[in-house]
Amino acid sequence: MKFRKIISLVTLLTVLPALSGCWYLLAGGAGAYGGYKMKEKGYTLQNPITKEKSSQTSK
């Protein structure tokens, strides 16, 4: 039983570093999706982030 536990631990320790890059891709994808949804609702990336004004302005 102890041998099986050691093998499981070694397997976990070797696979974990290989998956670390996946977290960066997941976070990047989530940020891109959030930006896309904000653009659909009329927001643009500025400093500070604001909503686009309508084309009809008071003169």
C-alpha positions as CSV (number, residue, x, y, z in Angstrom):
1,M,0.0,0.0,0.0
2,K,2.9,2.4,0.8
3,F,4.5,1.7,-2.6
4,R,1.3,2.6,-4.4
5,K,1.0,5.9,-2.4
6,I,4.6,6.8,-3.3
7,I,3.9,6.1,-7.0
8,S,0.8,8.2,-6.9
9,L,2.7,11.1,-5.3
10,V,5.6,10.9,-7.9
11,T,3.0,10.8,-10.7
12,L,1.3,13.9,-9.3
13,L,4.6,15.8,-8.9
14,T,5.6,15.1,-12.5
15,V,2.3,16.0,-14.1
16,L,1.7,19.2,-12.1
17,P,4.5,21.3,-13.7
18,A,3.2,20.3,-17.2
19,L,-0.2,21.7,-16.3
20,S,1.1,25.1,-15.1
21,G,1.0,26.6,-18.6
22,C,-2.7,25.7,-18.9
23,W,-3.6,28.1,-16.1
24,Y,-2.1,31.0,-18.1
25,L,-4.1,30.0,-21.2
26,L,-7.2,29.7,-19.2
27,A,-6.8,33.2,-17.6
28,G,-6.0,34.7,-21.0
29,G,-9.1,33.2,-22.5
30,A,-11.3,34.4,-19.7
31,G,-9.9,37.9,-20.0
32,A,-10.4,37.9,-23.8
33,Y,-14.0,36.7,-23.4
34,G,-14.7,39.4,-20.8
35,G,-13.3,42.0,-23.1
36,Y,-15.4,40.8,-25.9
37,K,-18.6,40.8,-23.8
38,M,-17.8,44.4,-22.6
39,K,-17.3,45.5,-26.2
40,E,-20.7,44.1,-27.1
41,K,-22.3,46.2,-24.4
42,G,-20.6,49.4,-25.7
43,Y,-17.5,49.7,-23.5
44,T,-14.1,50.7,-24.9
45,L,-10.7,50.4,-23.4
46,Q,-9.6,53.8,-22.4
47,N,-8.1,55.4,-19.3
48,P,-10.4,55.1,-17.4
49,I,-12.7,52.5,-19.0
50,T,-15.9,54.3,-20.1
51,K,-19.0,53.5,-22.1
52,E,-19.1,54.7,-25.7
53,K,-21.3,57.8,-26.2
54,S,-24.2,57.7,-28.6
55,S,-23.7,59.4,-32.0
56,Q,-26.4,62.0,-31.2
57,T,-24.9,64.8,-29.2
58,S,-26.4,68.1,-28.1
59,K,-24.9,71.1,-29.9
